[in-house]
Amino acid sequence: MPWLLLALLTALCLTGYNFFIKLAADHISAAAGAVILQLVAAALGSIWLLVRHLQGYPLDISRKGAGLALLAGLGVGLAEILTFVVFSRGLPSSVGTPVIVGGSVLITALLGVVVLRETLSWSQALGLVSIVGGIALLARGH
């Protein structure tokens, strides 16, 4: 499957993640919602790991890879809790989700440039500036 199709499928899954957190936030505490979400995600990941193992794929794990995965898990766990908290305060999904996701895209791109020494074209840099403008416009009045 081409990377763009996979990326769009990932975006669709992330849409469900954000949309259903918004719907759940008024009906469950942030802590309980985050734990349930993480248990389901862990179960799904475990099934995928088992299937891959049964198919004969190697399960390569290095100390560095495991450490970085732990840091990523810490980040997503905190993001889930904070997303529940943000939406439990009544912020519309049409504002909160673009600010959260757009902010994440912007910061990740900046880390890529500064830490990983990746390069951006002028059009890509303009896209990041547009994200900043979009976040500023969305956040006005909230």
C-alpha positions as a Markdown table, in Angstrom:
| # | Residue | x | y | z |
|---|---|---|---|---|
| 1 | Met | 0.0 | 0.0 | 0.0 |
| 2 | Pro | 1.5 | 3.4 | -0.9 |
| 3 | Trp | 2.6 | 5.7 | 2.0 |
| 4 | Leu | 0.0 | 8.3 | 1.2 |
| 5 | Leu | -2.9 | 5.9 | 1.4 |
| 6 | Leu | -1.5 | 4.5 | 4.7 |
| 7 | Ala | -1.1 | 8.1 | 6.0 |
| 8 | Leu | -4.7 | 8.9 | 5.1 |
| 9 | Leu | -5.9 | 5.8 | 6.8 |
| 10 | Thr | -3.9 | 6.8 | 9.8 |
| 11 | Ala | -5.6 | 10.2 | 9.7 |
| 12 | Leu | -9.0 | 8.5 | 9.6 |
| 13 | Cys | -8.0 | 6.5 | 12.7 |
| 14 | Leu | -6.8 | 9.6 | 14.5 |
| 15 | Thr | -10.1 | 11.3 | 13.6 |
| 16 | Gly | -11.9 | 8.5 | 15.4 |
| 17 | Tyr | -9.6 | 8.9 | 18.4 |
| 18 | Asn | -10.2 | 12.6 | 18.7 |
| 19 | Phe | -13.9 | 12.5 | 17.9 |
| 20 | Phe | -14.7 | 9.7 | 20.3 |
| 21 | Ile | -12.7 | 11.3 | 23.1 |
| 22 | Lys | -14.8 | 14.5 | 22.5 |
| 23 | Leu | -18.0 | 12.5 | 22.8 |
| 24 | Ala | -16.8 | 10.5 | 25.8 |
| 25 | Ala | -15.4 | 13.5 | 27.8 |
| 26 | Asp | -18.9 | 14.5 | 29.1 |
| 27 | His | -19.6 | 11.0 | 30.3 |
| 28 | Ile | -16.4 | 9.7 | 31.9 |
| 29 | Ser | -13.6 | 11.1 | 34.0 |
| 30 | Ala | -10.4 | 11.9 | 32.2 |
| 31 | Ala | -8.5 | 9.2 | 34.1 |
| 32 | Ala | -11.0 | 6.5 | 33.5 |
| 33 | Gly | -11.4 | 7.4 | 29.9 |
| 34 | Ala | -7.7 | 7.4 | 29.3 |
| 35 | Val | -7.2 | 4.0 | 31.0 |
| 36 | Ile | -10.0 | 2.4 | 29.0 |
| 37 | Leu | -8.6 | 3.9 | 25.8 |
| 38 | Gln | -5.0 | 2.7 | 26.6 |
| 39 | Leu | -6.2 | -0.8 | 27.5 |
| 40 | Val | -8.0 | -1.2 | 24.2 |
| 41 | Ala | -4.9 | 0.2 | 22.4 |
| 42 | Ala | -2.6 | -2.2 | 24.3 |
| 43 | Ala | -4.9 | -5.2 | 23.5 |
| 44 | Leu | -5.0 | -4.2 | 19.8 |
| 45 | Gly | -1.2 | -3.8 | 19.8 |
| 46 | Ser | -0.7 | -7.2 | 21.5 |
| 47 | Ile | -2.9 | -8.9 | 19.0 |
| 48 | Trp | -0.9 | -7.4 | 16.1 |
| 49 | Leu | 2.3 | -8.4 | 17.8 |
| 50 | Leu | 1.1 | -12.0 | 18.2 |
| 51 | Val | -0.1 | -12.2 | 14.6 |
| 52 | Arg | 3.2 | -10.9 | 13.2 |
| 53 | His | 5.1 | -13.3 | 15.4 |
| 54 | Leu | 2.9 | -16.3 | 14.2 |
| 55 | Gln | 3.5 | -15.1 | 10.6 |
| 56 | Gly | 7.3 | -15.5 | 11.3 |
| 57 | Tyr | 8.3 | -11.8 | 11.3 |
| 58 | Pro | 11.2 | -11.1 | 13.6 |
| 59 | Leu | 10.4 | -9.1 | 16.7 |
| 60 | Asp | 13.5 | -7.0 | 16.8 |
| 61 | Ile | 13.9 | -5.0 | 20.1 |
| 62 | Ser | 16.9 | -2.9 | 21.0 |
| 63 | Arg | 17.5 | -1.1 | 24.2 |
| 64 | Lys | 17.4 | 2.2 | 22.4 |
| 65 | Gly | 14.2 | 1.3 | 20.5 |
| 66 | Ala | 12.5 | 0.2 | 23.6 |
| 67 | Gly | 13.5 | 3.4 | 25.5 |
| 68 | Leu | 12.2 | 5.6 | 22.6 |
| 69 | Ala | 9.0 | 3.6 | 22.5 |
| 70 | Leu | 8.5 | 4.1 | 26.2 |
| 71 | Leu | 9.0 | 7.8 | 25.8 |
| 72 | Ala | 6.4 | 7.8 | 22.9 |
| 73 | Gly | 4.0 | 5.9 | 25.2 |
| 74 | Leu | 4.5 | 8.5 | 27.9 |
| 75 | Gly | 3.7 | 11.2 | 25.4 |
| 76 | Val | 0.6 | 9.6 | 24.0 |
| 77 | Gly | -0.7 | 8.6 | 27.5 |
| 78 | Leu | -0.4 | 12.2 | 28.7 |
| 79 | Ala | -1.9 | 13.5 | 25.5 |
| 80 | Glu | -4.9 | 11.2 | 26.0 |
| 81 | Ile | -5.5 | 12.4 | 29.5 |
| 82 | Leu | -5.1 | 16.0 | 28.6 |
| 83 | Thr | -7.4 | 15.7 | 25.6 |
| 84 | Phe | -10.1 | 14.3 | 27.8 |
| 85 | Val | -9.5 | 17.2 | 30.2 |
| 86 | Val | -9.6 | 19.8 | 27.4 |
| 87 | Phe | -12.9 | 18.5 | 26.0 |
| 88 | Ser | -14.5 | 18.0 | 29.4 |
| 89 | Arg | -14.2 | 21.8 | 29.7 |
| 90 | Gly | -16.6 | 22.3 | 26.9 |
| 91 | Leu | -14.2 | 23.2 | 24.1 |
| 92 | Pro | -15.8 | 22.4 | 20.7 |
| 93 | Ser | -14.1 | 19.6 | 18.8 |
| 94 | Ser | -13.9 | 21.9 | 15.8 |
| 95 | Val | -11.5 | 24.1 | 17.7 |
| 96 | Gly | -9.7 | 21.7 | 20.1 |
| 97 | Thr | -8.8 | 19.0 | 17.7 |
| 98 | Pro | -7.2 | 21.3 | 15.1 |
| 99 | Val | -5.3 | 23.2 | 17.8 |
| 100 | Ile | -4.0 | 20.0 | 19.4 |
| 101 | Val | -3.2 | 18.2 | 16.1 |
| 102 | Gly | -1.9 | 21.3 | 14.4 |
| 103 | Gly | 0.3 | 22.2 | 17.4 |
| 104 | Ser | 1.6 | 18.6 | 17.4 |
| 105 | Val | 2.4 | 18.8 | 13.7 |
| 106 | Leu | 4.2 | 22.1 | 14.1 |
| 107 | Ile | 6.3 | 21.1 | 17.1 |
| 108 | Thr | 7.2 | 17.8 | 15.5 |
| 109 | Ala | 8.3 | 19.5 | 12.3 |
| 110 | Leu | 10.4 | 22.0 | 14.3 |
| 111 | Leu | 12.0 | 19.1 | 16.2 |
| 112 | Gly | 12.7 | 17.4 | 12.9 |
| 113 | Val | 14.5 | 20.5 | 11.6 |
| 114 | Val | 16.4 | 21.4 | 14.8 |
| 115 | Val | 17.2 | 18.0 | 16.3 |
| 116 | Leu | 17.2 | 15.7 | 13.3 |
| 117 | Arg | 18.7 | 18.3 | 10.9 |
| 118 | Glu | 15.9 | 17.7 | 8.3 |
| 119 | Thr | 15.4 | 20.3 | 5.7 |
| 120 | Leu | 12.2 | 22.0 | 4.6 |
| 121 | Ser | 11.4 | 23.6 | 1.2 |
| 122 | Trp | 9.9 | 27.1 | 1.1 |
| 123 | Ser | 6.5 | 25.6 | 0.4 |
| 124 | Gln | 6.7 | 23.3 | 3.4 |
| 125 | Ala | 7.9 | 26.1 | 5.6 |
| 126 | Leu | 4.9 | 28.2 | 4.4 |
| 127 | Gly | 2.7 | 25.3 | 5.3 |
| 128 | Leu | 4.0 | 25.4 | 8.9 |
| 129 | Val | 3.5 | 29.1 | 9.0 |
| 130 | Ser | -0.1 | 28.5 | 7.9 |
| 131 | Ile | -0.6 | 26.1 | 10.7 |
| 132 | Val | 0.5 | 28.8 | 13.2 |
| 133 | Gly | -1.9 | 31.2 | 11.6 |
| 134 | Gly | -4.7 | 28.6 | 11.7 |
| 135 | Ile | -4.1 | 27.8 | 15.4 |
| 136 | Ala | -4.1 | 31.6 | 16.2 |
| 137 | Leu | -7.4 | 32.1 | 14.4 |
| 138 | Leu | -9.1 | 29.0 | 15.9 |
| 139 | Ala | -8.0 | 29.9 | 19.4 |
| 140 | Arg | -9.4 | 33.5 | 19.2 |
| 141 | Gly | -12.4 | 33.9 | 21.4 |
| 142 | His | -11.9 | 30.7 | 23.4 |
